[in-house]
Amino acid sequence: MSSESFASAASRNQTEVFAVHGADPEVLAYAMAKYSRSALSMRESLAEISSQRAEQFLNTFYFQYGHRSIADLAHVAMAIERLSLLAATIVVDETRWDGQERSTRYQNFMKSGWFLPDFGADSASAQLYTDTVRNLFATYERTTAAVQDALRQRVARPEAMKPESYERTLKARAFDVGRYLLPLATNTSLGQIVNARTLETQVSRLLSHPVAEVRELGATMMNIMPVIPVGRFSGIEPPSTTLIEIVRNQAELILSQARHCRQCRADAAGLVGRDLDLAALEAS
């Protein structure tokens, strides 16, 4: 029997629990996946890792070998704003989804705006759609105001409740009644934190949806998205349009640039260096 067997419990039982903060999602996925493929500790894996090495690892095991469980370890936080209630309902219809949507129960959606589909040359349908949405919003506004007045007359403010809290409570109850009149075109916002595998299936589902707005949203989510700088980058001002143009001009001395795309080159028309004129393309 080895001498280790007789070591004290204090020297043997050394379980550690610690949080890992500040690493990119793909780096975290790499470090977590290393547990099943090496005896390195988390600290050792993070010490030896680099973004390039993590990318190589994921390309090999995730994309080439098909080890899909690795994607469960990389979580991505994103905000989706000014999408319709219909699109939001479709986005969150995911088995493994974690997030929050603007609540129609507690907020006034009169100023949110609404989504207008592309009706093409069918101006009659576009006008009917617009009139219907405006009528629903007008009914929503009248209803919430009437419900709030009725509640104010029937429900007295408790002495312990501040007037502003009382009014806020009445508004919330009124919105709870009137929200069923909101058209599905109403704009909303949501935030989600999902793992990479869920994000992959979510985007695939959105891209194949029959509703055009949802398909376009799926394409936007798949492409490079603007980043809200937080943490160590919170004090860094995002580059302006002018600065981006200057950098593109400098980079163009070495490599041709795709300028018309707002997301990434995946949306570009033509080839880099031989971009097609989108205005002329749409007019043809």
C-alpha positions as CSV (number, residue, x, y, z in Angstrom):
1,M,0.0,0.0,0.0
2,S,1.5,3.4,-1.0
3,S,2.3,6.0,1.5
4,E,-0.2,8.3,-0.3
5,S,-3.0,6.2,0.9
6,F,-2.3,7.3,4.5
7,A,-2.1,11.0,3.7
8,S,-4.4,13.1,5.8
9,A,-7.9,14.0,4.6
10,A,-6.8,17.7,4.5
11,S,-4.1,17.0,2.0
12,R,-6.2,14.7,-0.2
13,N,-9.5,16.7,-0.3
14,Q,-8.6,19.8,-2.1
15,T,-11.7,20.5,-4.3
16,E,-11.6,24.0,-5.9
17,V,-14.4,26.1,-7.3
18,F,-13.6,29.3,-9.2
19,A,-15.2,31.5,-11.8
20,V,-13.6,32.1,-15.2
21,H,-14.0,35.7,-16.4
22,G,-12.8,37.8,-19.3
23,A,-12.1,35.0,-21.9
24,D,-13.7,35.0,-25.3
25,P,-16.4,32.4,-25.9
26,E,-14.3,30.3,-28.2
27,V,-11.4,30.4,-25.8
28,L,-13.7,29.2,-23.0
29,A,-15.0,26.4,-25.1
30,Y,-11.5,25.3,-25.9
31,A,-10.5,25.4,-22.2
32,M,-13.6,23.4,-21.1
33,A,-13.2,20.9,-23.9
34,K,-9.6,20.2,-22.8
35,Y,-11.0,18.6,-19.7
36,S,-12.1,15.6,-21.7
37,R,-8.9,15.4,-23.8
38,S,-6.1,16.2,-21.4
39,A,-5.2,16.2,-17.7
40,L,-4.5,19.9,-17.6
41,S,-6.2,22.1,-15.0
42,M,-8.3,25.0,-16.1
43,R,-5.5,27.4,-15.1
44,E,-3.0,25.5,-17.2
45,S,-5.3,25.3,-20.2
46,L,-5.9,29.1,-20.1
47,A,-2.2,29.8,-19.6
48,E,-1.2,27.9,-22.7
49,I,-4.1,29.1,-24.9
50,S,-4.3,31.7,-27.6
51,S,-7.2,32.8,-29.8
52,Q,-5.4,31.3,-32.8
53,R,-4.9,28.0,-31.1
54,A,-8.6,27.9,-29.9
55,E,-9.7,28.6,-33.5
56,Q,-7.5,25.7,-34.8
57,F,-8.9,23.4,-32.1
58,L,-12.5,24.2,-32.9
59,N,-12.0,23.9,-36.6
60,T,-10.6,20.4,-36.1
61,F,-12.9,18.9,-33.4
62,Y,-16.1,20.9,-34.1
63,F,-16.2,21.4,-37.8
64,Q,-14.1,18.4,-39.1
65,Y,-14.7,15.7,-36.5
66,G,-18.2,16.8,-35.7
67,H,-17.9,17.0,-31.9
68,R,-21.0,19.1,-31.5
69,S,-21.0,19.1,-27.7
70,I,-18.0,21.4,-27.7
71,A,-20.3,24.2,-28.9
72,D,-22.4,23.8,-25.8
73,L,-19.4,25.3,-23.9
74,A,-19.2,28.6,-25.8
75,H,-22.0,31.1,-24.8
76,V,-22.8,34.2,-26.8
77,A,-24.7,37.2,-25.4
78,M,-26.5,39.4,-28.0
79,A,-29.2,42.0,-28.2
80,I,-31.8,42.2,-30.9
81,E,-33.6,45.5,-31.2
82,R,-36.5,46.8,-33.3
83,L,-37.8,43.5,-34.4
84,S,-41.5,42.8,-34.6
85,L,-43.4,40.9,-31.9
86,L,-44.0,38.2,-34.5
87,A,-40.3,37.8,-35.2
88,A,-39.5,37.9,-31.5
89,T,-42.0,35.0,-30.8
90,I,-40.2,33.0,-33.5
91,V,-36.7,33.8,-32.2
92,V,-37.4,32.7,-28.6
93,D,-39.2,29.5,-29.8
94,E,-36.0,27.6,-29.1
95,T,-35.8,24.5,-26.8
96,R,-32.6,25.7,-25.0
97,W,-33.1,29.5,-25.0
98,D,-32.2,31.9,-22.2
99,G,-33.1,35.6,-22.5
100,Q,-35.6,38.3,-21.8
101,E,-37.9,40.3,-24.0
102,R,-39.4,43.7,-23.5
103,S,-42.6,43.1,-21.5
104,T,-45.9,44.3,-23.0
105,R,-47.3,43.9,-19.5
106,Y,-45.2,46.7,-17.9
107,Q,-44.4,49.1,-20.7
108,N,-46.2,51.5,-23.0
109,F,-45.5,50.4,-26.6
110,M,-47.1,53.4,-28.3
111,K,-43.7,54.9,-29.2
112,S,-42.1,51.6,-30.2
113,G,-42.9,51.9,-33.9
114,W,-43.8,48.9,-36.1
115,F,-42.5,46.8,-38.9
116,L,-43.6,47.4,-42.4
117,P,-43.1,44.5,-44.8
118,D,-42.1,45.1,-48.4
119,F,-45.3,45.0,-50.5
120,G,-43.5,45.9,-53.7
121,A,-45.9,47.5,-56.2
122,D,-49.0,46.4,-54.2
123,S,-49.8,49.8,-52.8
124,A,-53.4,48.9,-51.9
125,S,-52.2,46.1,-49.5
126,A,-49.5,48.4,-48.1
127,Q,-52.2,51.0,-47.3
128,L,-54.5,48.4,-45.8
129,Y,-51.7,47.1,-43.6
130,T,-50.7,50.6,-42.5
131,D,-54.3,51.6,-41.7
132,T,-54.9,48.4,-39.7
133,V,-51.8,48.8,-37.6
134,R,-52.6,52.5,-36.9
135,N,-56.2,51.6,-35.9
136,L,-55.0,48.9,-33.5
137,F,-52.5,51.3,-31.9
138,A,-55.2,53.9,-31.5
139,T,-57.5,51.3,-29.9
140,Y,-54.6,50.2,-27.6
141,E,-54.0,53.8,-26.5
142,R,-57.7,54.4,-25.8
143,T,-58.2,51.1,-24.0
144,T,-55.2,51.5,-21.7
145,A,-56.2,55.1,-20.8
146,A,-59.8,54.0,-20.0
147,V,-58.6,51.0,-17.9
148,Q,-56.3,53.2,-16.0
149,D,-59.0,55.7,-15.2
150,A,-61.4,53.0,-14.2
151,L,-58.8,51.5,-11.8
152,R,-58.0,54.9,-10.3
153,Q,-61.7,55.3,-9.5
154,R,-62.2,51.9,-8.0
155,V,-58.9,51.2,-6.3
156,A,-57.9,53.6,-3.7
157,R,-54.2,54.3,-3.0
158,P,-53.0,52.7,0.2
159,E,-51.6,55.2,2.7
160,A,-48.3,53.4,2.8
161,M,-47.9,53.6,-1.0
162,K,-46.2,56.6,-2.7
163,P,-48.3,58.3,-5.4
164,E,-45.7,57.6,-8.1
165,S,-45.7,53.9,-7.1
166,Y,-49.5,53.9,-7.2
167,E,-49.7,55.4,-10.7
168,R,-47.0,53.0,-11.9
169,T,-49.0,50.0,-10.6
170,L,-52.2,51.2,-12.3
171,K,-50.3,51.7,-15.6
172,A,-48.9,48.2,-15.4
173,R,-52.4,46.8,-14.9
174,A,-53.8,48.9,-17.7
175,F,-51.0,47.7,-20.1
176,D,-51.7,44.2,-19.1
177,V,-55.2,44.6,-20.4
178,G,-54.5,46.6,-23.5
179,R,-51.5,44.6,-24.7
180,Y,-53.7,42.0,-26.4
181,L,-54.6,44.8,-28.9
182,L,-51.0,45.3,-30.0
183,P,-50.5,44.2,-33.6
184,L,-47.8,41.6,-34.2
185,A,-46.0,44.2,-36.2
186,T,-45.2,46.2,-33.1
187,N,-41.4,46.7,-32.6
188,T,-39.8,45.1,-29.5
189,S,-36.4,44.2,-28.2
190,L,-34.8,41.2,-26.6
191,G,-31.5,39.9,-25.2
192,Q,-30.3,36.3,-25.3
193,I,-27.5,34.3,-23.9
194,V,-27.2,31.0,-25.7
195,N,-24.5,28.4,-26.4
196,A,-23.0,28.2,-29.9
197,R,-24.8,25.0,-30.8
198,T,-28.2,26.5,-29.9
199,L,-27.3,29.6,-31.8
200,E,-26.4,27.5,-34.9
201,T,-29.7,25.7,-34.9
202,Q,-31.6,29.0,-34.2
203,V,-30.0,30.8,-37.1
204,S,-30.6,27.8,-39.4
205,R,-34.3,27.8,-38.4
206,L,-34.7,31.5,-38.9
207,L,-33.0,31.4,-42.4
208,S,-35.5,28.8,-43.6
209,H,-38.6,30.6,-42.2
210,P,-41.4,31.7,-44.6
211,V,-41.5,35.2,-43.2
212,A,-39.1,37.6,-44.9
213,E,-38.4,39.6,-41.8
214,V,-37.3,36.5,-39.9
215,R,-35.1,35.3,-42.7
216,E,-33.3,38.7,-42.9
217,L,-32.9,38.6,-39.1
218,G,-31.3,35.2,-39.4
219,A,-28.8,36.5,-42.0
220,T,-28.0,39.4,-39.8
221,M,-27.3,37.2,-36.8
222,M,-25.2,34.9,-38.9
223,N,-23.0,37.7,-40.1
224,I,-20.7,39.9,-38.1
225,M,-22.6,42.1,-35.6
226,P,-21.8,45.4,-34.0
227,V,-20.3,45.0,-30.6
228,I,-21.3,47.0,-27.5
229,P,-17.9,47.4,-25.7
230,V,-18.1,46.5,-22.0
231,G,-15.6,45.4,-19.3
232,R,-12.0,46.3,-20.3
233,F,-13.2,47.8,-23.5
234,S,-16.0,50.0,-22.0
235,G,-13.9,53.1,-22.2
236,I,-12.9,52.7,-25.8
237,E,-15.0,54.8,-28.2
238,P,-16.3,52.8,-31.2
239,P,-14.8,53.9,-34.5
240,S,-16.7,56.5,-36.5
241,T,-17.8,56.1,-40.1
242,T,-15.0,58.6,-41.1
243,L,-12.3,56.6,-39.2
244,I,-13.5,53.3,-40.8
245,E,-13.3,55.0,-44.2
246,I,-9.8,56.2,-43.5
247,V,-8.7,52.7,-42.4
248,R,-10.3,51.2,-45.5
249,N,-8.4,53.7,-47.7
250,Q,-5.1,52.7,-46.1
251,A,-5.9,49.0,-46.3
252,E,-6.9,49.3,-49.9
253,L,-3.3,50.0,-50.8
254,I,-2.6,46.4,-49.9
255,L,-6.0,44.6,-50.3
256,S,-9.1,45.5,-52.2
257,Q,-12.0,46.4,-49.9
258,A,-15.8,45.6,-50.1
259,R,-17.4,48.9,-49.1
260,H,-21.1,48.6,-49.6
261,C,-21.8,45.9,-47.1
262,R,-22.9,46.8,-43.6
263,Q,-22.2,43.5,-42.0
264,C,-19.5,41.4,-43.7
265,R,-18.3,40.3,-47.1
266,A,-20.8,37.4,-47.1
267,D,-23.4,40.0,-48.2
268,A,-21.2,41.6,-50.9
269,A,-22.4,41.6,-54.5
270,G,-19.7,40.6,-57.0
271,L,-16.1,40.0,-56.1
272,V,-13.7,41.9,-53.9
273,G,-12.1,44.5,-56.2
274,R,-15.0,44.1,-58.7
275,D,-18.0,45.1,-56.6
276,L,-21.3,45.4,-58.5
277,D,-23.3,48.6,-58.3
278,L,-26.2,47.6,-56.0
279,A,-28.4,50.6,-57.1
280,A,-28.0,49.6,-60.7
281,L,-28.5,46.0,-59.9
282,E,-31.8,46.7,-58.1
283,A,-33.0,49.1,-60.9
284,S,-32.4,46.5,-63.6
